[in-house]
Amino acid sequence: MAEPVRAGWQPVQRVPTYELVIERIEEQLLSGALRAGDRLPAERELAATLGASRQAVREALRVLQAQGVVRSQQGTGPDAGTQIVPAPAHALTRLLTIHLAVSSFPSEDVTEARIVLERASVAAAARRRDPADLDRVDGLLTAMDADLTREEFGPLDTAFHVAIAESSGNRLVGELTTALRESIRGALLSGMRAEQDWPALRERLRAEHRAIAEAVGEGRAEEAAAAMEDHIRAFHRRLAAES
């Protein structure tokens, strides 16, 4: 007869073998033993090296390929096999967006994360003042001047914040901002829909956007950062009031 489980003990969680294979490959990437452009051994050899079944290795490679980390190709030519590839930025953004959307972070955490990222990026954008970036932001502001519905205004609002982040010159900050904004897109639209006087809210958002853009264009980094924080906090306060 099996012995009873002692009080306070928790059953051991079994981890799927393919996840262990992924962890081993991740370790090699983090240590620098594997780099972009390197080829992984054939499935049979990789399974033997890792002490896993070929099925587990195959599943792990499917997951990594879906994440944009590896590219697998059948055949015997020079491009056959599995190769580590530089993950495109949009793959990182997609993964972050999905994880942020399902993680249910407290709204306060989301607000503070946005402020940390966007204060830094808007200040950097003001210091750079890249003409092409400024033109892009101005084009978005002009588009937002139209008589837009909430559903039409929302994507332009997101595009404005992403454009400011990308104007910082820091590509990673731009991708993180994109992921964060996309993950709360539904909540932001709900906040707009909850506002009964939409034209008044739209005009207030336009004015806040233009104040931020003006500070960026004139190189007033600290003012731009303060205006961005006030803008974010004001909208999230409205969201909290409606929830």
N, C-alpha and C positions, 0 to 999 in steps of 0.2 A: 504494500500500500504506500502511495506517495505521501511524503511528509507534508503537513499543512503549511501554507505560507505564513510566516511570522507576521504579527501585527506591525504595521508601519512600513513593511517592505513593499516595494513597487515592482511589478513584473518588468523584466528586461524588454526594451523596445527593439524589435528586430528591424534592421535597416536593409532595404532591398540591395542586393549585391551590385546592381548597376550603379547605385549611388556611391558605393565604395570605390568603384572603378573611376567614376567622375572625380571623386576626391583625390585619388592618386594622380590623375592627369592634371588636376588643378595644382597640386603640390609641385609638380614638375614645371608648370608654367610660372608659378610664383617664385620658385627658386631660380628661374632662368635656365634650367636644364632643357626646357622646350621653349622655342621662340617662333614667332610668325615666320612661315615659310618652311619650317621643319615638317618632315613626314613621320607619321606614327608607324610603328611596325604593323605588319599584317595582323588581321584579327586572331588567327591561330597563335602567332608568336606573342601578341599582346596578352591574350588570355593565359598563356603559359607563364609569362613573366609576372603577371599580377595574381596568379592563382585563382582565376575566375573562369566561369564558363564562357564559351563564345557567345551564347545568347545574352549574357550580362554585358559583355563588351559591346555587342551590337546595339543593345538598347542605350548604353551610355553614349555611344557615338551618335545615335539618332538625336538624343537630347542636346548634345553639344553642337550638332549641326543646326538644330532648330534655334539655338541661341546665337548662331553666327560665329562660333569659335573655330569650327573645323569645316572642311569641305571634303566630301567623300565622292569618289567616282569609280565606277566599275570598269573592268577591262585590264589590259596589260600594257597600255601605252605609257608615255612619260608622265601623263597627268593622272594616271590611275592611283588608287589608294586614298588614304586619308591625310590631309595636310592641315596644319595650323594656319589659319588666315587672320589677318588683322580685322577685328570685328568693326564693321562700319558704325558710325555714330548713331544712325537711326536704330540699329539693333539694340544698343545700350539704352537708348531712350525708350524703346518699346518695352523692354524688360522692366526698367524702373517704373514706368507708368503703370504697368499691370500690378506690380508689387505694391506700389503706393496706393493704388485704388482699392486693393483688397485688404490692406493692413489695418484699416480703421484707426489711424492715429487720431488722438484728440485734436479738436479744431485749434486749440491753443498752440500745439506743437507745429501744426501746419502753418499757422500765422507767423510764428517766430522763425521757422525755417525759411519762409518766403522773405521775411525781412532781412535775415542774415545774408541770403544770396543776392537779393535785389538791391539792397543798399550798397553792397560792394560793387555790383556790376554797373549800376547807374553812375556811381562815382568814377569808376574806371572809364566809362563811356564819355563822361564829361571831360576827363583829362585827355582822352584821345581825340575826340571831336573829328572822327573820320567823315569826310564829306559824303561819301557814298552811303554810309550808315545813317547819317542825318537826313539825307534825302529819302531813304526808305522809311524812316520814322515819320517824316512829314507827310509822305504819301498815305500812310495808315491813318494819320490824324485827319487828313482831307476826306478819306473814305468814311470815317466815323461821323463826319459832319452831315451826312445824308439822313433822311428821315427813316431810320432803321428800326426794325422790330428788335425785341430782345434776342431772338434767335439769330438775327443777322449781326447784331452788335457784338455778341459774345465771342465769336471767332476772331474778330478784329481786335477786341480787347486783349485776347490771349496773344495774338500776333504782335501787338504793341509791346507787351512785356517781354516776349521772347526776343524781339528786335533790339530792345534796350540791352538785354543780357548779352546778346551776340555782339553788340557794339563795344562791349568791354574788351574784346580781343582775346578773351579766354574761352576756348572752344568747349571745355568741360563744363564751365559755369553755364554756358548757353544750353547745353544738353540737359543739365540738371534742372534748370529753370523750365525748360520745355516739358520734361517729365512731370515735374511738380504741378505745373499749370494744367496739363492735360488730365492728371489724376483727379483734379478737383473741378473740372470743367462743368460736370453736372451740378455740383453744389453751387457754383457761381451762377449758373443759369437759373437755378431754382431761386436764388436770392433776388435775381432781377425780376423773375416772374412774381415773386411775393410782393414786390413794390407796386402799390396801386397807381401811383403817379409816375409812370415810366418816363414820360418826356422830361420831367424834372430830374429824375435820377440820371438819365442819359446825359443831360446837359451838365450835371455836376461831375460826372465821370469824364466828359470831354474836357471840362475846364481843368480838372486835376491832371489829366494826361498832358495837356498843353503846357501847364506850369512845369511839369517834369521835363518835357522836351525842351522848353525854353532854357531852363537851367543847364541842361546838357549842352545845348548849342552854344551857350555863352561861357561854357567852361567852369560853371559854379558847382564844383563837385559836392561840397558839403550841403549846399542848398538842395541840390538834386536828390541826394541821399535822404535828407529830412522830408522832402516832398513825397518821395516814394514810400517811405515808412508811414507817413500820415495817410496816404492814399490806401495802402494795404490795410492798415488798422481800421480805417473808417468803414471799408467795405466788409471786413470780417466782423465788425461790430454789428452791422446791419444783418449779416447772416445769422449771428448768434441771437439777435433779437427776434428774428422770424422763426427760429427753430424751437 
